[in-house]
Amino acid sequence: MMKAGYIRKAGILVAALAFLAAGATSALAASGSLYDKLRADPQFSTLVRIIDANGVKSAYTGASARTVFAPTNAAFNAITNGYADMLAPANISVKQNTQALLLYEIVPGRIDVGEIKGKTRQVMTVQGSKETIDGTGPQISFGPPPYGALVNGAPIKASNGVILPVDRLPVPVFADGKP
């Protein structure tokens, strides 16, 4: 009888430890800021260098939840005239334009891709542009074609938000229809 009680208690203890371990694993998966996650992932090394060169790291490390539509290295490599000017801005105008592009890719709050599938959602970017996230196609898009980008990777959770890898550098379109 006493042995059965010990076995039951041991079973409860094992179940409790498994539950706690699962929670710890989830917490560890999301530990680190958006910037930390970008820096740790080689596919975003160009983006991290541009963030550092333009002084906007705080937009990726702040406590408030954010979603980053993060261009991969392949997205930067596809830019027709390259991206060297973003890495070493020649003047304040280039730096401000690059900062605006980086802040345009950030949306307040955590965007759950599962909630976007089959829907569209209007958002305001940290840069101040109103933009559409469209989940009605085969891939989720951010911004209008041909200036927008498609989510082309799994979400990466961070302590202060989520990173959605995208296939291009999304560019805001202004009232005159030009980027």
Secondary structure, DSSP 8 states (H G I E B T S, - for coil): -HHHHHHHHHHHHHHHHHHHHHHHHHHHHT-S-HHHHHHH-GGGHHHHHHHHHTT-THHHHSSS-EEEEEE-HHHHHT-TT-SHHHHS-SSHHHHHHHHHHHHHTEEES---HHHHTT-EEEEE-TTS-EEEEE-SSSS-EESSTTTSEEB-S--EEETTEEEEEESS------TTS--
